[in-house]
Amino acid sequence: MQAPLIALFNHKGGVSKTTTTFNLGWALADQGKKVLIVDGDPQCNLTGTVLGFEGIDDFSHFYTSRPRSNISACLEAVFRGTGTPLDPAHPVETSHPNLFLLAGNIDLAANETQLAVSLTTSTAIPALANMPGSICELLRITARSHEIDVVLIDMSPSVGALNECFLMGSDYFIVPTSPDYYCKQAITSLARVVPNWDVDVSKFRAEILRYKFPKKPPKFCGIISQRYRPRLGGPAKSFQKWIDVVKQTVNEELIPTLRKSDMCVTEAEFLAAHPQDTPYNLANIADFNSLIAQSQRHNKPVFALSDAEIDQAGMILETMKKSRDTFRETFEGLARSVTILTHL
């Protein structure tokens, strides 16, 4: 079975897309899935987080020693128009035996202009017509080559051509959110942008193309409500207000437009996978607070930290252990829901 491609996308920044990609990938790996996480953001935050890079020298050494382990290098022949077929990438190992990374590269941003031109050009010019679909085709052939079960794509906060190709080349997408006015506005914007992208890429689904988009557009699985301060086991009142506003905007503005394009799972499908919440809220994830520092130090999710790695004592340790275990339950539940929704 072909590994599904799941994009994590919101063109508002600061909604924890990168952290969620890493944590969800790890949780799926814990449940026995062989997972590939892809750094589709030219800022390369996922790569730095997973591999513990601290500066440009770390990245430079990595690109030199592992030339087929970053997405930009693997797409170079297509964007140069050489006609050379795509070859699978060589994902890099992480500290979890079931979790692999296809690294990002700032050079990927240089392809944005070419992609934008190709998306508005006739498919009669093969060198341009094959560019948009090549990005996710690389991920699919890499997944097949390495027997990957699921691919998660961390995307940048933009609505440019690169993200259009990542999203429309995927099978499913999840929208991480934060409880604020700007995220509400971003959801309203997505309700216009995503269906338009579906129309844009329709001609790039043609069988004649070497690298084409899937025949069907990706399906929206839900949102992840996060970046809030907890109080008494749930979000503090001021945060709950905006969580509710964002959820309402999803249900009243985003879902109706996506349904017209057959771009979201049904309410019945959502509830079968995640009966403990209303559609389309997949999870509530509070701020990681002081646990995030240890997570970054050890290059693993907060819920995977050992007691020793938390590096505290007494009541502080007990409080942080309780928080860690709560995050573990949350991400285990999210991973189970995603598994059902995407038919893993």
C-alpha positions, 0 to 999 in steps of 0.5 A: 500500500502506498504511504499516505502523504499528510501535510501540516499547513497553516499560513499563519506562523507561530502555530507549532507546525514544526513541533507538531510534525516531530511529535506526531511523527514520533507518536506514530513511530511509537505505535509501530509505523515507519514514519518519514518526516519532511522539512518542506520549510526553507527555514529548516527548523524541523531539520535543526530540531531533529538533528540538534543543529546549532548553526550554519556549520552543522548544516554545511557539513550535513549537506556535504556528507549526506548530499541525497538527504535533503529535498532540494538536492533531490529535486535539482535535476528537475528544476534544471530541466535536464530530463533526468528521472527522479531517484529516491532520496536517502532519509537520515536516521533519527534517535527513534528507530522508526522515524526518518527525516528528509532534511530541508534546505534554504535553496528550496526557496529559490525554486519558488519563482520557477514553480509559480511560472510553471503553475501558470504555463501550458502543460505542453512544455514538459520541462515546466509542466513536470515541476509542480508534481515532482515535489510530492512524487519524490516523496512517494518514490522515497517512501516506496523505496524505504518501505515507509508507512506514512509521510508527514510534511512540515510546511512554511507559513506562506501561500506561495507556489511551493506550499501549493505543490506540497499541499495539493500533492498530498493525500490529507492535511491537518491545520495546527491553530493558535487561539488568537484573532490572527489565526481566525483570519488565517482560517478565513483566508484558507477557505478561499485559497485551498479550493483555488489551488485545487482548480489551479493544479487540475491540468497537472493531473493529466496522465500524459505528465511524468510527474502529475498530481493525484487525481483526487485533492487532499482531504482535510482531517481537522485542526489541532488547537494549541499554544494555550495556557492550561488552567484546571485541566483545560484552557484558561478562559481567555484562551478558550474564547479564541479556541471556540472562535477558531473552531466556529470559523472552521465549521462555518467558513472552511468546511463548507467550501472544502466540501464543495471540492470534496476536500474534507473527511465527513463528520461521520469519518471524523467521529469514528476516528475521534469520538471524544470531541466535536468535528473537526478538532483533533486535539487540544495541546497546551504550551509545553512551558519548561519542558520544551527546553529539555526537549530541544536539548535531547532532540526528542518530544517532551513526552519521550523525555525520561525522568533523568532527562527532565533534570529536576528534583522534588515537587518540580520533577513530579509536576513536570512528570505529570505534564509529560505524561499528559502530553504523551496521552494526548499525542498517542490519542492524536496518532490513533485518530490520524491512523484511522482517518488516513487508513494506515 
